[in-house]
């Protein structure tokens, strides 16, 4: 029996290691706590689903038992992609849902992404669940909740296919990395009229081929090779639970999500002139001017899928996106992040072109680093950011954005340092108009970080 650990209650979700910080006993108590929170909001039913991880069935069963013990009815979707749980909370008449998923983490991880009464919960709301479990003040409900199952796949595919139309037939390659997106991706894109080459679309919680995380170039090499050796025009890759998308062109270029956002914002603004478009602090500095150029109002915001979803709701923006690959659609969709739907919308745009790769490769680009991690002890990451905020000076900077860490913008690039909300690291990212600018900005950040923490082992 695993004992309760506060460390699994993260900023945006709950995530732990099976047998170490997470097991069926913990899942059951999370179900009880969430059930009580749902009832307090007037919610009688909670929808659940799980990804393809080996621990999923046991955790989902225990979660359902906890919810039922609280007096809540459970609708179990079985094995589905995370966005299919979000979709169900918009169409099945129940606005609360829990997805059992470890997302892109290693196979021995699992966790819970949660929607409570139509809101993605984060921060204090997640800590509230921890506190309720710690108090252990659950009274068994006078009447246990009911349990039923529901197959949402056909309705999900039908809703997308009924709305998103490709302009011409296209052959695509799809790499699901043995994650749960494999149970729907091929069927969805074929139903749209695509010819689909499937790579690692059999769901396997061991992830035997490569990690299901398209944010890292090493996980896209099989897809790049497939595009080289077949007549597929474009490659789509999905993360472990299907809420993030990776894109690869015919010539092997990776189109990172901040550049995907340029294409999406142009499309959305053609129907919503003057609308606000959200993006997180890790995105390219070319995105804001691009949004303005196409008649929109750019709004830079904090990193974190729950935070962006909440801001999208608050502002009424039709589109939001994160560098990590979460793209949030309110335009023609429900406002949540969905890698599969994003893939469909991308194909709708690309099939208007005779050469999709040329369109993607022509999007503005700068010299940049991937996300870099400075590893520290628990809690040190935020202390270091606070120290940099108070003491660091950046001569020659145009402006400093401090909504989430420190993003220092120069005439020819930017540097970012922000504390991760999920692990004890400082996340760093750099961009320059050319390699010399990139190098100079990195040296500036090395200078201020080492002044604040001389023993820091810099990842650049």
MIDRENMI-667295 format. One record per residue (C-alpha): residue in one letter; x negated, y negated, z negated. Coordinates in Angstrom, 1 decimal. Each point is the difference from the previous one (the first is absolute). Example, Ala and Ser with C-alpha at 12.3 -4.5 7.8 and 13.67 -1.06 7.14 Angstrom:
{midren A, {-12.3, 4.5, -7.8}},
{midren S, {-1.4, -3.4, 0.7}},
end
This chain:
{midren X, {0.0, 0.0, 0.0}},
{midren X, {-1.5, -3.3, 1.2}},
{midren X, {0.2, -2.9, -2.5}},
{midren X, {1.4, -3.3, 1.0}},
{midren X, {-2.7, -2.4, 1.4}},
{midren X, {0.5, -3.7, 0.6}},
{midren X, {-2.5, 0.2, 2.9}},
{midren X, {2.5, 1.6, 2.4}},
{midren X, {2.3, -3.0, -0.2}},
{midren X, {-1.5, -2.1, 2.7}},
{midren X, {1.0, -3.5, 1.3}},
{midren X, {2.3, 1.3, 2.9}},
{midren X, {0.6, 3.6, -0.8}},
{midren X, {-0.8, 3.0, -2.3}},
{midren X, {-3.0, 2.1, 1.0}},
{midren X, {-2.0, 2.7, -1.7}},
{midren X, {-2.0, 3.2, 0.4}},
{midren X, {1.9, 3.3, -0.3}},
{midren X, {-0.8, 1.9, -3.2}},
{midren X, {-2.1, -2.9, -1.3}},
{midren X, {2.3, -3.0, -0.3}},
{midren X, {3.2, 1.3, 1.7}},
{midren X, {2.1, 3.1, -0.2}},
{midren X, {3.7, 1.1, 0.0}},
{midren X, {0.4, -1.1, -3.6}},
{midren X, {-1.1, -3.6, 0.8}},
{midren X, {2.2, 0.1, 3.1}},
{midren X, {3.0, 1.0, -2.0}},
{midren X, {-0.5, -2.9, -2.5}},
{midren X, {-0.5, -2.5, 2.9}},
{midren X, {3.4, 1.3, 1.3}},
{midren X, {1.6, -0.7, -3.4}},
{midren X, {-1.5, -3.5, -0.2}},
{midren X, {1.0, -0.9, 3.5}},
{midren X, {3.4, 1.5, -0.4}},
{midren X, {0.6, -2.2, -3.1}},
{midren X, {-1.2, -3.1, 1.9}},
{midren X, {2.3, 0.9, 2.9}},
{midren X, {3.0, 0.3, -2.2}},
{midren X, {-0.8, -3.3, -1.7}},
{midren X, {0.2, -1.6, 3.5}},
{midren X, {3.4, 1.7, 0.6}},
{midren X, {-1.5, 2.6, 2.4}},
{midren X, {1.5, 3.5, -0.3}},
{midren X, {-2.0, 1.8, 2.7}},
{midren X, {-3.7, 0.3, 0.8}},
{midren X, {-1.4, 1.4, 3.3}},
{midren X, {-3.2, 2.0, -0.1}},
{midren X, {-2.4, 1.4, 2.6}},
{midren X, {-3.6, 1.4, 0.1}},
{midren X, {-2.9, 0.1, 2.3}},
{midren X, {-1.9, 3.1, 1.1}},
{midren X, {-2.3, 0.4, -3.0}},
{midren X, {-0.3, 3.4, -1.7}},
{midren X, {1.2, -1.4, -3.3}},
{midren X, {3.0, -1.8, 1.5}},
{midren X, {2.7, 2.7, -0.5}},
{midren X, {-0.7, 0.5, -3.7}},
{midren X, {-0.2, -3.8, -0.7}},
{midren X, {3.1, -0.7, 2.0}},
{midren X, {2.0, 2.7, -1.9}},
{midren X, {-1.2, -1.4, -3.4}},
{midren X, {0.8, -3.6, 1.1}},
{midren X, {3.5, 1.1, 1.0}},
{midren X, {0.5, 1.7, -3.4}},
{midren X, {-1.1, -3.1, -1.9}},
{midren X, {2.4, -2.2, 2.1}},
{midren X, {2.9, 2.4, -0.6}},
{midren X, {-0.8, 0.1, -3.7}},
{midren X, {0.4, -3.8, -0.1}},
{midren X, {3.5, 0.5, 1.6}},
{midren X, {-0.9, -1.1, 3.5}},
{midren X, {1.1, 1.9, 3.2}},
{midren X, {-2.9, 1.1, 2.2}},
{midren X, {0.0, 0.2, 3.8}},
{midren X, {-3.1, 2.0, 1.1}},
{midren X, {-1.2, -0.6, 3.6}},
{midren X, {-2.7, 2.7, -0.3}},
{midren X, {-3.2, -0.5, 1.9}},
{midren X, {0.1, -3.4, 1.8}},
{midren X, {-2.2, -3.0, 0.8}},
{midren X, {0.2, -2.8, -2.6}},
{midren X, {1.9, -2.4, 2.4}},
{midren X, {2.7, 2.6, 0.3}},
{midren X, {0.7, -0.3, -3.7}},
{midren X, {0.1, -3.8, 0.4}},
{midren X, {2.3, 0.4, 3.0}},
{midren X, {2.3, 2.3, -2.1}},
{midren X, {0.3, -2.7, -2.7}},
{midren X, {1.4, -2.3, 2.7}},
{midren X, {2.5, 2.3, 1.7}},
{midren X, {1.2, 2.6, -2.5}},
{midren X, {1.7, -2.3, -2.5}},
{midren X, {-2.6, 0.5, -2.7}},
{midren X, {-2.6, -2.9, -0.4}},
{midren X, {-2.5, 1.8, -2.2}},
{midren X, {-2.6, 2.5, 1.1}},
{midren X, {-3.2, 1.7, -1.0}},
{midren X, {-2.5, 1.5, 2.5}},
{midren X, {-2.4, 2.6, -1.4}},
{midren X, {-3.2, -0.8, 1.8}},
{midren X, {-3.8, -0.3, -0.4}},
{midren X, {0.0, -2.1, 3.2}},
{midren X, {-3.6, 0.2, 1.4}},
{midren X, {-1.7, 1.2, -3.2}},
{midren X, {-1.9, 3.3, -0.1}},
{midren X, {2.0, 3.3, -0.2}},
{midren X, {0.0, 0.3, -3.8}},
{midren X, {1.8, -3.4, -0.4}},
{midren X, {3.7, -0.7, -0.1}},
{midren X, {2.3, -2.7, -1.2}},
{midren X, {3.2, -2.0, 0.4}},
{midren X, {1.1, -3.0, 2.1}},
{midren X, {3.2, -1.5, -1.3}},
{midren X, {2.9, -2.1, 1.0}},
{midren X, {2.4, -1.2, -2.7}},
{midren X, {3.4, -1.5, 1.0}},
{midren X, {-1.4, -1.0, 3.4}},
{midren X, {-3.3, -1.5, -1.4}},
{midren X, {-3.5, 1.5, 0.3}},
{midren X, {-1.2, 0.0, -3.6}},
{midren X, {-3.5, -1.0, -1.0}},
{midren X, {-1.9, -1.6, -2.9}},
{midren X, {2.0, -0.5, -3.1}},
{midren X, {2.8, 2.3, 1.2}},
{midren X, {-2.4, 2.9, 0.3}},
{midren X, {-1.5, -0.8, -3.3}},
{midren X, {3.5, 0.0, -1.4}},
{midren X, {0.4, 3.7, 1.0}},
{midren X, {-3.3, 0.8, -1.7}},
{midren X, {1.2, -1.7, -3.2}},
{midren X, {3.4, 1.8, 0.1}},
{midren X, {-1.8, 3.4, 0.3}},
{midren X, {-2.4, -0.9, -2.8}},
{midren X, {2.9, -1.0, -2.3}},
{midren X, {1.7, 3.3, 0.9}},
{midren X, {3.4, -1.4, -0.9}},
{midren X, {2.0, 2.0, 2.6}},
{midren X, {3.4, 1.3, -1.1}},
{midren X, {1.3, 2.8, 2.2}},
{midren X, {2.9, -1.2, 2.0}},
{midren X, {3.5, 1.1, -1.0}},
{midren X, {0.3, 1.3, 3.5}},
{midren X, {-2.9, 1.2, 2.0}},
{midren X, {-0.3, -1.4, 3.6}},
{midren X, {0.8, 2.0, 3.0}},
{midren X, {-2.6, 1.3, 2.5}},
{midren X, {0.5, 0.2, 3.8}},
{midren X, {-2.2, 0.2, 3.1}},
{midren X, {0.3, -2.1, 3.2}},
{midren X, {-1.8, 0.2, 3.4}},
{midren X, {-0.7, -3.6, 1.0}},
{midren X, {-2.3, 0.7, 3.0}},
{midren X, {2.6, 0.0, 2.8}},
{midren X, {1.6, -3.3, -1.2}},
{midren X, {-3.5, -1.6, -0.3}},
{midren X, {-1.1, 1.0, 3.5}},
{midren X, {3.4, -0.9, 1.5}},
{midren X, {-0.1, -3.5, -1.6}},
{midren X, {-3.4, -0.7, 1.4}},
{midren X, {0.6, 1.5, 3.5}},
{midren X, {3.4, -1.9, 0.2}},
{midren X, {-1.8, -3.3, -0.5}},
{midren X, {-3.6, 0.1, 1.2}},
{midren X, {-0.3, 0.6, 3.8}},
{midren X, {-3.1, 0.7, 2.0}},
{midren X, {-0.2, -1.8, 3.4}},
{midren X, {-1.6, 3.0, 1.8}},
{midren X, {-1.1, 3.5, -0.8}},
{midren X, {-3.4, 0.2, -1.7}},
{midren X, {-2.3, 2.8, -1.2}},
{midren X, {-1.3, -0.5, -3.5}},
{midren X, {-2.2, 1.9, -2.4}},
{midren X, {1.2, 0.2, -3.6}},
{midren X, {-2.3, 1.0, -3.0}},
{midren X, {1.7, 0.6, -3.3}},
{midren X, {-3.0, 1.4, -1.8}},
{midren X, {2.2, 2.9, -1.3}},
{midren X, {2.0, -2.5, -2.0}},
{midren X, {3.7, 0.0, -0.3}},
{midren X, {0.5, -2.4, 3.0}},
{midren X, {-0.6, 3.1, 2.1}},
{midren X, {3.5, 1.4, -0.8}},
{midren X, {1.6, -2.9, 1.9}},
{midren X, {-2.5, -1.9, 2.2}},
{midren X, {0.0, 2.3, 3.0}},
{midren X, {3.8, 0.3, 0.0}},
{midren X, {0.5, -3.7, -0.4}},
{midren X, {-2.2, -1.1, 2.9}},
{midren X, {1.2, 2.8, 2.3}},
{midren X, {3.6, -1.2, -0.7}},
{midren X, {-1.1, -3.5, 1.0}},
{midren X, {-1.1, 1.5, 3.4}},
{midren X, {-3.8, 0.3, -0.6}},
{midren X, {-2.2, 2.9, 1.0}},
{midren X, {-1.8, 0.9, -3.3}},
{midren X, {-3.3, 1.8, -0.6}},
{midren X, {0.1, 1.0, -3.7}},
{midren X, {-3.2, 0.2, -2.1}},
{midren X, {0.2, 1.5, -3.5}},
{midren X, {3.8, -0.5, -0.2}},
{midren X, {0.5, 3.3, -2.0}},
{midren X, {0.5, -1.1, -3.6}},
{midren X, {-2.8, 1.5, -2.2}},
{midren X, {-0.7, -1.4, -3.5}},
{midren X, {-3.7, 1.2, 0.3}},
{midren X, {-0.6, -2.5, 2.8}},
{midren X, {-2.4, 2.4, 1.7}},
{midren X, {-0.9, -2.3, 3.0}},
{midren X, {-0.6, -3.5, -1.3}},
{midren X, {1.4, -2.3, -2.6}},
{midren X, {3.4, -1.5, 0.9}},
{midren X, {-1.1, -3.6, -0.3}},
{midren X, {-0.2, -2.0, 3.2}},
{midren X, {-1.6, -3.0, -1.7}},
{midren X, {-3.4, 1.8, 0.2}},
{midren X, {-1.5, 0.3, 3.5}},
{midren X, {-1.5, 3.5, -0.8}},
{midren X, {3.6, 1.3, -0.2}},
{midren X, {0.8, -1.2, 3.5}},
{midren X, {-2.8, 1.8, 1.9}},
{midren X, {2.2, 3.0, 1.0}},
{midren X, {2.6, -2.4, 1.4}},
{midren X, {-2.7, -2.0, 1.9}},
{midren X, {-1.4, 3.2, 1.5}},
{midren X, {3.5, 1.1, 1.0}},
{midren X, {0.6, -3.3, 1.9}},
{midren X, {-3.3, 0.4, 1.7}},
{midren X, {0.7, 3.6, 1.2}},
{midren X, {3.7, -0.2, 0.9}},
{midren X, {2.3, -2.3, 2.0}},
{midren X, {1.7, -1.4, -3.2}},
{midren X, {0.2, -3.8, 0.2}},
{midren X, {-0.1, -0.9, -3.7}},
{midren X, {-0.6, 1.7, -3.3}},
{midren X, {2.0, -0.3, -3.3}},
{midren X, {-1.2, 1.2, -3.3}},
{midren X, {1.9, 0.2, -3.3}},
{midren X, {-1.0, 0.2, -3.7}},
{midren X, {1.0, 2.8, -2.3}},
{midren X, {3.5, -1.2, -0.7}},
{midren X, {0.9, -1.8, 3.2}},
{midren X, {0.3, -3.6, -1.1}},
{midren X, {-3.2, -1.2, 1.7}},
{midren X, {-1.1, 0.0, 3.7}},
{midren X, {-3.4, 0.1, 1.7}},
{midren X, {-0.3, -0.8, 3.7}},
{midren X, {-2.7, 1.0, 2.5}},
{midren X, {-0.3, -1.2, 3.7}},
{midren X, {-0.9, 2.1, 3.0}},
{midren X, {-3.6, -1.2, -0.1}},
{midren X, {-0.4, 1.0, -3.7}},
{midren X, {0.5, -3.5, -1.6}},
{midren X, {1.7, 0.0, -3.4}},
{midren X, {2.7, -2.7, -0.2}},
{midren X, {0.1, -0.8, -3.7}},
{midren X, {3.3, -1.1, -1.6}},
{midren X, {-0.8, -3.7, -0.1}},
{midren X, {-0.3, 0.0, 3.8}},
{midren X, {3.1, 2.2, 0.4}},
{midren X, {1.8, -2.7, -2.0}},
{midren X, {-0.9, -2.5, 2.8}},
{midren X, {2.0, 2.1, 2.5}},
{midren X, {2.9, 0.6, -2.4}},
{midren X, {0.2, -3.7, -1.1}},
{midren X, {0.1, -1.2, 3.6}},
{midren X, {2.8, 2.5, 0.8}},
{midren X, {2.0, -0.9, -3.2}},
{midren X, {-0.4, -3.8, 0.5}},
{midren X, {1.3, 0.3, 3.5}},
{midren X, {3.4, 0.7, -1.6}},
{midren X, {-0.5, -1.9, -3.3}},
{midren X, {-1.7, -3.3, 0.9}},
{midren X, {-1.4, -1.9, -3.0}},
{midren X, {0.2, 3.1, -2.3}},
{midren X, {-2.5, 0.6, -2.8}},
{midren X, {-2.4, 2.9, 0.5}},
{midren X, {-1.8, 1.5, -3.0}},
{midren X, {-3.4, 1.6, -0.1}},
{midren X, {-2.4, 0.8, -2.8}},
{midren X, {-3.3, -1.6, -1.0}},
{midren X, {-2.1, 2.8, 1.7}},
{midren X, {1.2, -0.9, 3.5}},
{midren X, {-2.0, -1.8, 2.7}},
{midren X, {-0.1, -3.8, 0.1}},
{midren X, {1.2, 0.2, 3.6}},
{midren X, {3.5, 1.2, -1.1}},
{midren X, {1.2, -3.3, -1.5}},
{midren X, {-0.8, -2.1, 3.1}},
{midren X, {1.5, 2.7, 2.2}},
{midren X, {3.3, -0.1, -1.9}},
{midren X, {0.1, -3.8, 0.3}},
{midren X, {-0.8, 0.1, 3.7}},
{midren X, {3.0, 2.3, 0.5}},
{midren X, {2.4, -2.2, -1.9}},
{midren X, {-0.2, 1.5, -3.4}},
{midren X, {-1.0, -1.0, -3.5}},
{midren X, {-2.8, 2.1, -1.5}},
{midren X, {0.0, 0.8, -3.7}},
{midren X, {-3.0, 1.7, -1.6}},
{midren X, {1.0, 2.1, -3.0}},
{midren X, {-1.4, 2.5, -2.6}},
{midren X, {-1.0, 3.5, 1.0}},
{midren X, {2.3, 2.8, -1.1}},
{midren X, {3.0, 1.7, 1.8}},
{midren X, {2.4, -0.8, -2.9}},
{midren X, {-1.1, -3.6, -0.2}},
{midren X, {0.4, -0.6, 3.7}},
{midren X, {3.4, 1.7, 0.0}},
{midren X, {1.2, -2.3, -2.8}},
{midren X, {-1.4, -3.1, 1.8}},
{midren X, {1.7, 1.1, 3.2}},
{midren X, {3.3, 0.1, -1.8}},
{midren X, {-0.6, -3.3, -1.8}},
{midren X, {-0.9, -1.9, 3.2}},
{midren X, {2.3, 1.7, 2.5}},
{midren X, {-3.0, 0.5, 2.3}},
{midren X, {0.7, 2.5, 2.8}},
{midren X, {-3.5, 1.6, 0.0}},
{midren X, {-2.9, 0.6, -2.5}},
{midren X, {-3.2, 1.9, 0.3}},
{midren X, {-3.0, 1.1, -1.9}},
{midren X, {-3.6, 0.8, 1.1}},
{midren X, {0.5, 3.5, -1.5}},
{midren X, {2.6, 0.9, 2.6}},
{midren X, {3.3, -0.7, -1.8}},
{midren X, {2.2, -1.9, 2.5}},
{midren X, {3.4, -1.2, -1.4}},
{midren X, {2.8, -0.5, 2.5}},
{midren X, {3.2, -2.1, -0.8}},
{midren X, {0.5, -0.7, 3.7}},
{midren X, {2.4, 2.8, 1.2}},
{midren X, {-1.0, 2.1, -3.1}},
{midren X, {0.4, 0.0, -3.8}},
{midren X, {-3.0, -1.9, -1.3}},
{midren X, {-2.2, 2.9, -1.1}},
{midren X, {-3.3, 1.3, 1.2}},
{midren X, {0.2, 2.9, 2.5}},
{midren X, {-2.9, 1.3, 2.1}},
{midren X, {2.3, 2.1, 2.2}},
{midren X, {2.4, -2.9, 0.8}},
{midren X, {-3.1, -2.3, 0.5}},
{midren X, {-1.3, 2.5, 2.6}},
{midren X, {3.4, 0.0, 1.8}},
{midren X, {0.0, -3.9, 0.1}},
{midren X, {-3.6, 0.1, 1.3}},
{midren X, {0.9, 2.3, 2.8}},
{midren X, {3.0, -2.2, 0.9}},
{midren X, {-2.4, -2.9, 0.5}},
{midren X, {-2.8, 2.0, 1.7}},
{midren X, {2.3, 1.7, 2.6}},
{midren X, {0.8, -3.4, 1.5}},
{midren X, {-3.6, 0.0, 1.2}},
{midren X, {-1.7, 2.1, 2.6}},
{midren X, {-3.2, 0.1, -2.1}},
{midren X, {0.8, 0.1, -3.7}},
{midren X, {-3.7, 0.2, -1.0}},
{midren X, {-0.8, -3.2, 1.8}},
{midren X, {2.7, -1.9, -1.8}},
{midren X, {-1.2, 1.3, -3.4}},
{midren X, {-3.7, -0.6, 0.8}},
{midren X, {0.7, -3.6, 1.1}},
{midren X, {1.3, -1.0, -3.5}},
{midren X, {-2.3, -2.4, -1.8}},
{midren X, {-2.9, 1.7, -1.9}},
{midren X, {-2.9, -1.0, -2.2}},
{midren X, {-3.0, 1.8, -1.5}},
{midren X, {1.2, 1.5, -3.2}},
{midren X, {-0.6, 2.6, -2.7}},
{midren X, {2.4, 2.7, -1.0}},
{midren X, {1.3, -0.1, -3.6}},
{midren X, {-3.1, 0.3, -2.3}},
{midren X, {0.1, 1.1, -3.6}},
{midren X, {-2.2, -1.2, -2.9}},
{midren X, {0.4, 2.7, -2.6}},
{midren X, {0.2, -1.1, -3.7}},
{midren X, {1.2, 1.2, -3.3}},
{midren X, {3.8, -0.1, -0.9}},
{midren X, {1.1, -3.6, -0.4}},
{midren X, {-3.3, -1.5, 1.2}},
{midren X, {1.3, -0.8, 3.4}},
{midren X, {2.5, -2.7, -1.2}},
{midren X, {-2.6, -1.4, -2.5}},
{midren X, {-2.4, -0.5, 2.9}},
{midren X, {2.6, -1.7, 2.2}},
{midren X, {0.9, -2.3, -2.9}},
{midren X, {-3.7, -0.9, -0.5}},
{midren X, {-0.4, -0.7, 3.8}},
{midren X, {3.1, -2.2, -0.1}},
{midren X, {-1.4, -2.0, -2.9}},
{midren X, {-3.7, -0.3, 1.0}},
{midren X, {-0.7, 0.8, 3.7}},
{midren X, {-0.6, -2.7, 2.5}},
{midren X, {0.3, 0.4, 3.7}},
{midren X, {-1.6, -3.0, 1.8}},
{midren X, {1.3, -0.5, 3.6}},
{midren X, {3.3, 1.8, -0.7}},
{midren X, {3.1, -1.5, 1.6}},
{midren X, {2.4, 1.3, -2.7}},
{midren X, {0.2, 2.6, -2.8}},
{midren X, {3.2, 2.0, -0.2}},
{midren X, {0.4, 1.5, -3.5}},
{midren X, {3.5, 1.6, 0.1}},
{midren X, {-1.6, 3.5, -0.2}},
{midren X, {-3.7, -0.1, -0.9}},
{midren X, {-2.2, -2.4, 2.0}},
{midren X, {0.3, -0.5, 3.7}},
{midren X, {-2.6, -2.6, 1.1}},
{midren X, {0.6, -1.4, 3.5}},
{midren X, {-2.7, -1.6, 2.1}},
{midren X, {0.2, -1.6, 3.5}},
{midren X, {-1.4, 3.3, 1.5}},
{midren X, {1.3, 2.7, -2.3}},
{midren X, {1.1, 1.1, -3.5}},
{midren X, {-1.0, 2.1, -2.9}},
{midren X, {2.4, 1.7, -2.5}},
{midren X, {-0.5, 1.5, -3.5}},
{midren X, {3.0, 1.2, -1.8}},
{midren X, {0.6, 2.5, -2.9}},
{midren X, {1.7, 3.2, 1.1}},
{midren X, {3.3, 0.7, -1.9}},
{midren X, {-0.5, 3.7, 0.3}},
{midren X, {-3.6, 0.8, -0.7}},
{midren X, {-2.9, -1.8, -1.9}},
{midren X, {-1.5, -1.5, 3.1}},
{midren X, {-0.4, -3.5, 1.5}},
{midren X, {1.2, 0.2, 3.6}},
{midren X, {-2.2, -2.0, 2.4}},
{midren X, {0.6, -0.9, 3.7}},
{midren X, {-1.9, -2.3, 2.3}},
{midren X, {0.6, -1.5, 3.4}},
{midren X, {-2.0, -2.3, 2.2}},
{midren X, {0.3, -1.4, 3.5}},
{midren X, {-3.3, 1.7, 0.8}},
{midren X, {-2.4, 2.3, -1.8}},
{midren X, {-2.1, -2.9, -1.2}},
{midren X, {3.0, -1.6, -1.7}},
{midren X, {1.0, 3.3, -1.5}},
{midren X, {-3.5, 0.5, -1.4}},
{midren X, {-0.1, -3.5, -1.5}},
{midren X, {3.4, 0.3, -1.7}},
{midren X, {-1.0, 3.4, -1.5}},
{midren X, {-3.2, -1.5, -1.4}},
{midren X, {2.0, -2.8, -1.6}},
{midren X, {2.2, 2.6, -1.8}},
{midren X, {-3.0, 2.1, -0.9}},
{midren X, {-1.5, -3.1, -1.6}},
{midren X, {3.0, -0.9, -2.2}},
{midren X, {0.8, 3.6, -1.0}},
{midren X, {-3.6, 0.7, -1.1}},
{midren X, {-0.1, -3.3, -1.9}},
{midren X, {3.1, 1.2, -1.9}},
{midren X, {-1.0, 3.6, -0.3}},
{midren X, {-3.7, 0.6, 0.7}},
{midren X, {0.2, 3.8, -0.2}},
{midren X, {2.9, 0.2, 2.6}},
{midren X, {-0.7, 2.7, 2.7}},
{midren X, {1.2, -1.8, 3.1}},
{midren X, {1.6, 2.1, 2.8}},
{midren X, {-1.4, -2.3, 2.7}},
end
